[in-house]
Structure formats: structure tokens, C-alpha cells
């Protein structure tokens, strides 16, 4: 018997400052640690609380809801 190939699904690596677009809301990645990430989920308002979730769980949520990356990194602040 030949061993079957297992295809590993590539998850988009989360990074600080990313902005993801879903159908009716956005998710902004605030911080990324070893296993957890801080993010904000909002529709039109920006003053929303920061949530905490596992990186794998956030990636799975983005994948199942058709998240599209619209900003790759944090905007540069002028000094």
C-alpha cells in the first residue's frame, strides 16, 4: 500500500495591525502572542472592546466566514 498524502491547510499567519473583512463586519488584529491573539470585531463603529482568543480559533473563524485581508500591517504613525 502506498501512504496517502495528507494535505495541510495553510492558515494565514496573523500579524499585528491586520484588518480582515467579513460579510458584514471587520476584524482588526491588535496583538499576537504564542497561542493567543487580541482582536476587535466591529461593523461600523471603532470604539469596541478588545477580545482575546486562540490563534487557531480566530483563523478558523476567518476561514469559515470567508475573511479577506484588506490591510496587511499596522499603519505607520508619524512622529
LINGI-V558814 format. One record per helix or strand of 2 or more residues. SS is the DSSP state (H for helix, E for strand). FROM is the first residue (numbers start at 0). TO is the last residue. Records with the same first field share a line. If there is no record, write none. Layout:
# LINGI-V558814
SS->FROM-TO + FROM-TO
This chain:
# LINGI-V558814
E->18-20 + 25-31 + 35-41 + 50-53 + 67-70
H->54-63
